[in-house]
């Protein structure tokens, strides 16, 4: 029997691609959910930064909350200087100040086409809730965004904020459109919290079914892919 192998998008995050047996299948839309401080934004920085430098894949960062200046400053804290990538037309940061969903979609589409982007990040996706008054309308429009991103041929990451005791879906994005769902959160182990990551689903590839610890250092994230969460973590 012949097994179909998908082309992969390498994340560039140490240890993460091992959880997917080689990387995210190209064109997949991934929802990255996590509680505050779990490392979602650093993940997004690395996904785009390493995508340009190591894999020659231009990227778009769609910020629904922070300014471009804040993002540039925050990325420097982890050793990633995004400014030269922007100057070289390999990276674009889009900030949407008005809650105009049609403007958001057209801005993403124009930006992707202008630099031939292969990667898109939308952060934080939870702000989508401020774009709409009615949930049914929100669900339809956000599903259309997910389909558009897939149609553009980009591998995309949309973040979602979770509290420690609550899990909110992005109006069906995870269930009905997303090809992958990745969870990042803090887990209490004895007298401390450990940052952890798990791949809940990912179309087109085998996944690790275990919860793995991760570390955040000055150079970004590192997934301890050979360790399970409740092993002895340094």
TORVORO-385707 format. One record per residue: residue in one letter; x negated, y negated, z negated of N, C-alpha, C in turn. Coordinates in steps of 0.2 Angstrom, whole numbers, plus 2048, in hexadecimal, padded with zeros to 3 digits. Layout:
<sites>
AXYZXYZXYZ/...
</sites>
This chain:
<sites>
X7FC8068008008008007FC7FA800/X7FD7F58047F97EF8057FC7EA800/X7F87E67FC7FA7E17F77F97DA7FA/X7FE7D67FB7FC7D07FE7F97CB7F9/X7F37C87FB7EF7C47F67F07BD7F8/X7F27B97F47F37B17F57ED7AE7F4/X7EC7A87F87E67A47F87E77A07F1/X7E279F7EE7E279C7E77E07957E7/X7E37917E27E078B7E07DC78C7D9/X7D678A7D97D278B7D37D37857CF/X7D47867C97D67807C47D077C7C3/X7CA7807C27C477D7C07C377D7B8/X7C877F7B57C877F7AD7C57867AB/X7BF7867A87BC78C7A67C17917A2/X7C17977A57C579C7A17CD79C7A4/X7CF7977A67D67977A87D879B7AE/X7D479B7B37D579F7B97D57A67B8/X7D17A87B37D17AF7B17D87B27AE/X7DC7AD7AC7E27B07A97E77B17AF/X7E57AF7B57E97AF7BB7E67B47C0/X7E07B77BE7DD7BC7C27DA7B87C9/X7D87B27C87D57AF7CD7D77A87CF/X7DC7A57CC7DF79F7CD7E679E7CF/X7E97987CF7F07977D17F17987D8/X7F679C7DA7F779D7E17F97967E4/X7F57957EA7F678E7ED7FD78D7EF/X7FF7867ED8067847EF80B7857E9/X8097887E480D78A7DE80E7837DA/X8147837D781677D7D38167807CC/X81277D7C781177F7C181377A7BC/X81877C7B781A7787B181577A7AB/X8127747A980D7757A381077279D/X81277679981677479381277578D/X81277078880F77078281176B77D/X80F76C77781076777280B762772/X80C75C76E80775676E80075976C/X7FB7577707F475876E7F275F770/X7F67637747F47697767EF76A77B/X7EE76477F7E97647847EC76378B/X7F276178C7F57617937F275C797/X7F17567957EE7517997E775379B/X7E37557967DC7577987DC75D79D/X7E176179D7E27677A27E37637A9/X7E875E7A97E975B7AF7E37577B2/X7DF7547AE7D97507B07D47557B3/X7D375B7B07CF7607B37D17637B9/X7D77647B97DA7677BF7D97637C6/X7DA75C7C57D97587CA7D17567CB/X7CE7557C67C67537C67C27597C9/X7C375F7C77BF7647C97C27667D0/X7C87657D27CB7667D87C77637DE/X7C675C7DC7C27587E17BA75A7E1/X7B775A7DB7B075B7DB7AE7627DD/X7B17677DB7AF76E7DC7B27717E2/X7B876F7E47BC7737E97BE76E7EF/X7BC7687EF7BE7637F47C57637F6/X7C97637F07D17627F17D375C7EE/X7D57577F27D77507EF7DE7517EB/X7DF74D7E77E474D7E27E87477E1/X7EE7477DE7F27427DC7F47437D5/X7F373D7D17F573D7CA7FB7387C9/X80173B7C88077377C78087367C0/X8077307BE80872F7B780F72B7B5/X81372E7B181A72B7B081A7277A9/X8147277A681372479F80D71F79F/X8077227A080171E79F7FF71A7A5/X7FC7157A47F97117A97F37147AC/X7F17127B27EB7157B67E57137B2/X7E570D7AF7DF70B7AB7DE7107A5/X7E47117A17E371679C7E171D79D/X7E471F7A37E27267A57DA7267A7/X7D87217AA7D17217AC7CC7217A6/X7CF71D7A17CB71D79A7CB723797/X7D17267967D272D7937CE732796/X7CE73279D7CA7387A07C273779F/X7C073179E7B973079C7B7733795/X7BC7347917BA73778A7B873E78B/X7BA7417917B97487927B4749797/X7B07447997AB74479E7AD7447A5/X7B37427A67B57427AD7B773B7AF/X7B37387B47B37327B77B77327BD/X7BE7307BD7C27307C27C172B7C7/X7BE7257C57BE71F7C97BA7217D0/X7B47247D07B17257D77B572A7DB/X7BA72E7D87BE7327DD7C372E7E0/X7C67297DC7CB7257DF7C87207E4/X7C271E7E37BE71A7E87BD71E7EF/X7BB7247EE7BA7287F47C072B7F7/X7C67297F57CD72B7F77CE7327F7/X7CB7357F17CC73C7F07D273D7EA/X7D37387E77D87387E17DC7317E1/X7E37327E07E772C7DF7EB72D7D9/X7EB7277D57EF7277CF7F67237D1/X7FB7267D08027227D18057217CA/X80771B7C980B71A7C38127177C5/X81771A7C281E7187C48217157BE/X82270E7BE82470A7B982C70A7B8/X82F70B7BE83770A7BE8397127BF/X83F7137BB84271A7BC84671A7C2/X84271A7C784571B7CE8437227D1/X8477277D184572D7D384372E7DA/X84772B7DF84572B7E683F7277E7/X83D7227E483771F7E48317237E2/X8327277DD82D72C7DA82C7317E0/X8317347E38307397E882C7367EE/X82E7307F082B72E7F682472C7F5/X8237297EF81C7277ED81772D7ED/X81A7337EA8167397EA81473B7F1/X81A73C7F581973E7FC81473A800/X8147337FF81072F803809730801/X8087307FA8017317F77FE7377FA/X80273D7FA7FF7437FC7FD743803/X8017408077FF74080E7F973B810/X7F973680C7F473180D7EC73380C/X7EC7388077E573B8067E4742807/X7EA74580A7E974C80B7E9750805/X7ED74E7FF7EC7517F97EE7587F9/X7EB75C7F57EC7637F47EF7657ED/X7EE7607E97F07617E27F475B7DF/X7F975C7DB7FD7577D97FE7587D1/X7FE7537CD8007537C680574E7C5/X80A7507C180F74B7BF81074C7B8/X80E7467B480D7467AD8107407AA/X8147407A58177467A281E7477A5/X81F74D7A782674F7AA82C74D7A6/X82B74D79F83074C79A83374579C/X83074079E83273A7A083873A7A5/X8387407A983E7417AE84573F7AA/X8457417A484B7407A084E7397A0/X8497347A184B72D7A184E72B7A7/X84D72F7AD84F72D7B385672E7B4/X85A7327B08607347B28657337AC/X86B7327AD8707327A88747387A7/X87573C7AD8797427AD8747487AE/X87574D7AA8707537AB8717567B1/X8777577B487875A7BA8747577C0/X8757507C087174C7C586974D7C4/X86774D7BE86074E7BD85E7557BF/X86275A7BE8607607C085F7617C8/X86475E7CB86375E7D285D75B7D5/X85C7557D28577517D58507537D3/X84F7567CD8497597CB84775F7CF/X84C7637D184B7697D58497677DC/X84C7617DE84A75F7E584275D7E5/X84075A7DF8397587DF83475E7DF/X8367637DB8327697DB83276C7E2/X83776C7E683776F7ED83376B7F1/X8337647F082F7607F58287617F4/X8267627ED81F7637EC81C7697EF/X82176E7EF81F7757F281F7747F9/X8237707FC82376F80481D76B806/X81A76780281476380480E768804/X80F76E8018097728018047717FC/X80676D7F780176C7F18027717EB/X7FD7727E87FD7767E27FE7707DC/X8047717D980676B7D480776E7CD/X8067697C980776A7C180B7647BF/X8117667BC8157617B88157637B1/X81375E7AD81375F7A681A75E7A2/X81B76279D82176179981F761791/X82275D78E82075C786825760782/X82276477E826768779824766772/X82976676E82776576782676C764/X82376C75E82177275B827777759/X82D77475983377875783977875C/X83777576283C77476783A77576E/X83D77877383B77977984177777E/X83F77278284376F78784177078E/X84677379284577479984576D79C/X84176D7A28427677A68487687AB/X84E7687A98547697AD85376E7B2/X8507747B085077A7B484A77A7B8/X8457767B883F7767BC83B77C7BB/X83B77E7B48377847B383B78B7B5/X84178B7B48457917B68467927BD/X84778C7C184A78D7C884578B7CD/X8407877CC83C7847D18347867D0/X8327867CA82B7877C882978E7CA/X82378E7CD8207957CE81C7977C8/X81A7937C48167957BE8187907B8/X8187937B28197907AC8137927A7/X80F78C7A580A78D7A080B78979A/X80A78D79480B78A78E80578878A/X8047827877FF78078380277E77C/X7FF78077780277E7717FD78076B/X7FF77D7657FB77F75F7FE78575B/X7FA78A7597FD78F7557F978F74F/X7FD7907497FA7907437F7797741/X7F17977407ED79D73E7EA79C737/X7ED7A07327EB79F72B7EB797729/X7E57947287E678D7257E478872B/X7E578A7317E37857367E778673C/X7E77817417EB7817477E678374D/X7E77887517E37897577E778775D/X7E37847627E67827687E678976C/X7EC7897707ED7907747F078E77A/X7F079377F7F37937857F579A788/X7FB79A78B7FD7A078E80179F795/X8007A37998037A37A080A7A779F/X80F7A479F8167A779E8187AA7A5/X8177A77AA8187AA7B18147A77B6/X8137AA7BC80F7A77C18117AC7C7/X8147A97CC8167AD7D28107AE7D6/X80F7B47D980A7B57DE8037B87DB/X8037B97D47FD7BC7D17FF7C07CA/X7FB7C47C97FB7C77C27F97C27BD/X7FB7C27B77F97BD7B27F77C17AB/X7F37BE7A77F27C07A17F87C079C/X7FA7C57998017C47957FF7C378E/X7F97C178C7F77BF7867F67B8784/X7F77B677E7F67AF77C7EE7AE77B/X7EB7A977E7E47A877D7E27A177A/X7DD7A17757DB79B7737D7796778/X7D77907777D478B77B7D0786777/X7CB7837797C777E7767C777877A/X7C87727777C776B77A7C1768777/X7BC76777C7B676477A7B575D77E/X7AF75A77E7AD7547817AD755789/X7AC75B78B7AD75D7927B3760794/X7B875F7907BF7627927C176878F/X7C576C7937C87727907C4778792/X7C477D78D7C178478F7C678978C/X7C878E7907CD79378E7C979978C/X7CA79C7867C67A27847CA7A8787/X7C97A978D7CD7AE7917CC7B578E/X7C67B678B7C47BD7897C77BF782/X7CA7B977F7CC7BA7787D37B9778/X7D77BD7737DE7BC7727DE7B776C/X7E47B476B7E57AF7667E37B175F/X7E57B775D7E47B87567DD7BC754/X7D97BC7597D27BF7587CE7B9754/X7C87BB7527C47B674E7C27B0753/X7C57AB7537C37A57577BF7A0754/X7B979F7577B479A7557B7793755/
</sites>
